[in-house]
Every structure is written in C-alpha cells, then in structure tokens.
Amino acid sequence: MFGTLFLFMYWPSFNSVLVGGVAQQRAVINTLVALTASVCTSCFITLIFKQKLDMEILLRATLAGGVALGACADIIGNLVFAYLIGAIAGTIATFGFFLAAYLY
C-alpha cells in the first residue's frame, strides 16, 4: 500500500516537471484523474473476478495509469479523456496480471 500512496504523491510532479504555468497545473490534475481511474477500474475488475482486493494488482494499475498519461499529460484539455486513458491502462494492467498469474 505504501507504493501506491507513493505513486499518487509523486507521479503528478514527475509528469509535469517539463512544462510550466497553466500546462503544469493541467498535467498534475490530468495525472491524478488518470491514476484514480486506473485504481478504481482495477478494484472493480479485481472484485468481479477474484472477489477480493490485491494490493499488488492495485500498485501495477497505478503505475500503468501514470505511465499511460505521461506523454500527453499537459496536452489533454478534457478530464474525460484523462479518465478514459487511466481506465484503459488499469484494465490492461489488471488483465495482464491475471493472465501472468494464470500462466504461471
């Protein structure tokens, strides 16, 4: 759980370090929205398929949401697109974890 909290605290500053002004604020907000969407989506999928939460899956989904938005964090003007990017990244990360656990 510490890793997930660490990513929520420091990933927005990582995504917004190269821009300034209003674009920097937009990058921070978009990153937080994407991180939240990826974790919520991961929780939902994990509860449906596994019937309990797994912190390792949440950590991977948080990382996926931040990385997916990293290149375009300051460009996205609408929060819906940041949410969709985070949700898609969380879904892919969760199913990837399920697939890796199933194969091994």
Protein Blocks (a to p, Z undefined) as FASTA:
>chain_A
ZZmmmmmmmmmmmmmmmpghjllmmmmmmmmmmmmmmmmmmmmmmmmmnopacfklmmmm
mmmmmmmmmmmmmmpmbfklmmmmmmmmmmmmmmmmmmmmmmZZ
